[in-house]
């Protein structure tokens, strides 16, 4: 399980969320990228999910979030065409560039 605590996109219990608001009390308000379910995580690492998701959890969502990290690492570590490296990273995850949006 990933806690909703880093980045502007994150995954919790197989559901992908995007960060909507960082609150003054260090809590963060997240919205599902596929429906209107919301979640809030707090400084003590607790997460409260509100509303039911209208879709099943999807392991692919977590993999999509790893693409930018993997891409950056490969571009730094490997020499060669950036286009080839980008294509390779997306192909391994069976993802399309629009999946990152």
C-alpha positions in Angstrom: 0.0 0.0 0.0 1.3 3.5 -0.9 0.4 6.3 1.4 -0.8 9.5 -0.2 2.1 11.7 0.8 4.3 12.5 -2.1 4.0 14.1 -5.5 1.0 15.4 -7.3 -0.2 12.0 -8.3 -0.3 9.0 -6.1 -1.9 5.6 -5.6 -3.7 4.2 -2.5 -5.1 0.7 -2.3 -5.0 0.4 -6.1 -6.8 3.7 -6.8 -4.9 6.6 -8.4 -5.5 10.1 -7.0 -4.3 13.6 -7.9 -3.5 16.2 -5.3 -6.1 18.9 -5.1 -5.2 20.9 -1.9 -2.4 21.0 0.7 -3.9 22.2 3.9 -2.2 24.3 6.6 -2.4 21.4 9.1 -0.2 19.4 6.7 -3.1 17.3 5.5 -3.6 16.7 1.8 -6.9 16.4 -0.1 -6.8 14.0 -3.1 -9.4 13.2 -5.8 -9.6 10.0 -7.7 -8.5 10.3 -11.4 -11.3 8.1 -12.5 -14.3 9.1 -10.4 -15.4 11.6 -7.7 -14.0 9.6 -4.7 -11.8 11.7 -2.4 -9.2 10.9 0.2 -7.4 13.0 2.9 -4.1 12.0 4.4 -2.9 13.5 7.6 0.5 14.2 9.3 0.2 11.0 11.3 0.1 9.0 8.0 -3.6 8.1 8.4 -5.7 8.2 5.3 -9.5 8.8 5.2 -11.3 7.8 2.0 -14.7 9.4 1.3 -17.2 8.3 -1.2 -17.1 5.0 -3.0 -15.2 4.5 -6.1 -17.3 3.7 -9.2 -14.5 1.5 -10.6 -12.4 -1.4 -9.4 -8.8 -0.8 -8.1 -6.3 -1.2 -10.9 -2.6 -2.3 -10.4 -1.8 -0.6 -13.7 -2.4 2.8 -12.1 0.5 2.2 -9.7 2.7 1.2 -12.6 1.7 4.4 -14.5 3.0 6.5 -11.6 6.4 4.8 -11.8 6.9 5.7 -15.5 8.4 9.2 -14.8 10.8 7.9 -12.2 11.9 5.0 -14.4 12.3 7.3 -17.4 14.4 9.9 -15.5 16.6 7.1 -14.1 17.1 5.5 -17.6 17.9 8.9 -19.3 20.6 9.6 -16.7 22.1 6.1 -16.6 22.0 5.2 -20.3 23.4 6.8 -23.4 21.5 6.7 -26.6 18.5 8.2 -28.2 16.1 9.8 -25.8 13.3 8.8 -28.1 14.3 5.1 -27.9 14.5 5.2 -24.1 11.1 6.9 -23.8 9.6 4.3 -26.1 11.2 1.5 -24.2 9.9 2.7 -20.8 6.3 3.2 -22.1 6.4 -0.1 -23.9 7.4 -2.0 -20.8 4.5 -0.7 -18.9 2.0 -1.1 -21.8 1.2 2.6 -21.3 0.5 5.5 -23.6 2.0 9.0 -23.0 -1.6 10.2 -22.3 -1.8 7.9 -19.3 0.4 10.3 -17.4 -2.0 13.1 -17.7 
